[in-house]
Amino acid sequence: MKRNETFNKERKNYYRQIRRRLVCSSQYKHRFLRELDDSIQEYCVRNHPESFSVILAEFGTPEDIAAACLSAADPNEIRKKMSCCRAILVSAAVLAGTVIGITSFLYASACIRGSDSVVTHKTIIIQYDNTGS
């Protein structure tokens, strides 16, 4: 029973590593990994491997599988995915630059105006005379 748990953990880690290396649509990744899982399950039924290293030797490392998958993928799909990722990174960089710029401007403005722009908090205590006079 312990061997199956270890085998399943290694298999999940294997798929995770492959998924991280694939630069394509999530639909393509899902379909590719499902077909790979079917192939590995079929191989396990026929050959009963002793460890996951036998699977690695038969099917290849995550790097090898991802490279083979990407070489067979549609170049336009990969280009589209890469341009989308690039656009997100550029947008995030512009947003971060804008926030830093605005923060710097506000801080510099406060420093130039001097102590008049500093807000201080004072506690005011009001005492009521309950003696009636």
N, C-alpha and C positions, 0 to 999 in steps of 0.2 A: 504494500500500500504506500509506503514511504517513497518507493522508487517512482510510482506514478505521479505523486505530488511534485517531486523534484523535476521529473520529465516535463510536466505541464508548466511549471514555473519557467524552465529553460525555454520551452516552446513559446510562451507568451513574451518573454524577453526578446527572443529571436524575431518575432513578428514586430515588436515595438521598434527594434533597431532598424528593421527593413523599412517600416512606415516612416520613420524619421528621415531616412535617406532618399525617399521617393519625392521628387518634385513634379507632381502632377495633381490632377483633380482628386477630390476625396472619393468620388464615385469610382474612378479608375483604380485608386489604391485599394478600396474595399473589394472590388471585383478581383484584382490581382491576388490579394492576400487570401481571399476565399478559395480561389483556384489552387494556390500554393498549399493551403491547409488541406484541401481535398487530396492533393498529390501526396503530401506527407502522411496523412491518415492511411491512405491506400498502401503506401510503402511500409508503414508500421504493421498493418494487418498481414502483409505478405512476408515480411522479413523479421519481425520481432527484434528490433535493435536493442542492444544491451544498455546503451546510453545515448544521450543526445549528440555526443560527438560523432556517432555514426551518421546521424542525420546531417550534421554539418559537412562531413566528408562526402556524402552522397549529393546533397543539394547545393552546397557552397556557403560561404560566409554571407552575412547580411550585405556587405559591400558588393560582393560578386552578384548577388541576386538583384540588388537595386540597380547596379550598372546594366545588367542584362535586360531588366524591365525597361529602363529608360532608353536603352538603345532600340528597343522594339516599339516604344511609344511614339505617338504622333508629335513631330517637332513643333507644330503650331500650338498644340496643347501645352507643351512645356514652356514655350515662349510666352504664352498668355499668362500662365501661372507665375512665371518669373517677373513679368512686367507688373502684375498685380501686387506681388510682394514688394517690388521696388517702389511702387507708388505709395504703399502703406508706410514704408520706411521713410521716404521723403516727407510725407505728410506729418509723421511723428516728429521728425527733425525740425520741420518748420514750426510746428506747434510748440515744441520745447524752446526753440529760439525766441519765439514771440513771448512766451511766458517769462523767460529770463530777461528779455529786453524790457518788458513792461515793469517787472519787479525792480530792475536796476534803475529805471527812470523814476519810479515813485520813491525809491530810497534816496536817490541823488537829489530829487526835488525837496524832500524833507530835510536833508542835510544842508542844502543851500539856504533855506528859509531860517535855519537856526532853531533856537529853543522855542520860538513862538509856535512852531508846528507840533511840538511834543505835547501829547495829551497826558495830563496828570489826573490821577484819581484821588479825590479827597473824601474823607469820611466826615459827614456832618452829623453831629449829635444834637438833637432837639430835646430839651427837657421841658416838661410842662409843670407848671406850679399847681398842684392839686389842693392847695390850702384855701383856695377861693378868694384870695385877695387880688 
